[in-house]
Amino acid sequence: MQATLLIRSSSRPDDSYELHFEFANDDCLKLRCYCPAGKGQDLCKHVIALLSGNREFIFDARQDSVFDDALTVADRSGAVAHCREMLAELDRIEKDFKQRKKEYEAAKRELKNDLCERLREGKPFKI
């Protein structure tokens, strides 16, 4: 099974890109978007939107059935579950990063305040 889904450009809503998908009998899925990111071999937001079931990017509403077919084959291949797991892991990493960034900012403030206080009050430095 092969098909092409037209997707909306977020920067130029009147323009579309092609998202090609092919499903082989051995449950292998080929999915490629021809937006600028997809052409550069990157995973783009359009592919993630499809794998997440997000219909907002469909360019032509008459392609709803093509979207359904693409989502069905993506689900059957395991790509939908893999994408869901990837997004959950990225969310965990982002939360961890934000927590570590808060810890870094607090430590940075504390160290700067300590230096400022020592300089302002003439306190000795530990060497």
Secondary structure, 3 states (H helix, E strand, C coil): CEEEEEEECCCCCCCEEEEEEEECCCCCEEEEECCHHHHCCCCCHHHHHHHCCCHHHECCHHHHHHHHHHHHHHHHHCHHHHHHHHHHHHHHHHHHHHHHHHHHHHHHHHHHHHHHHHHHHCCCCCC
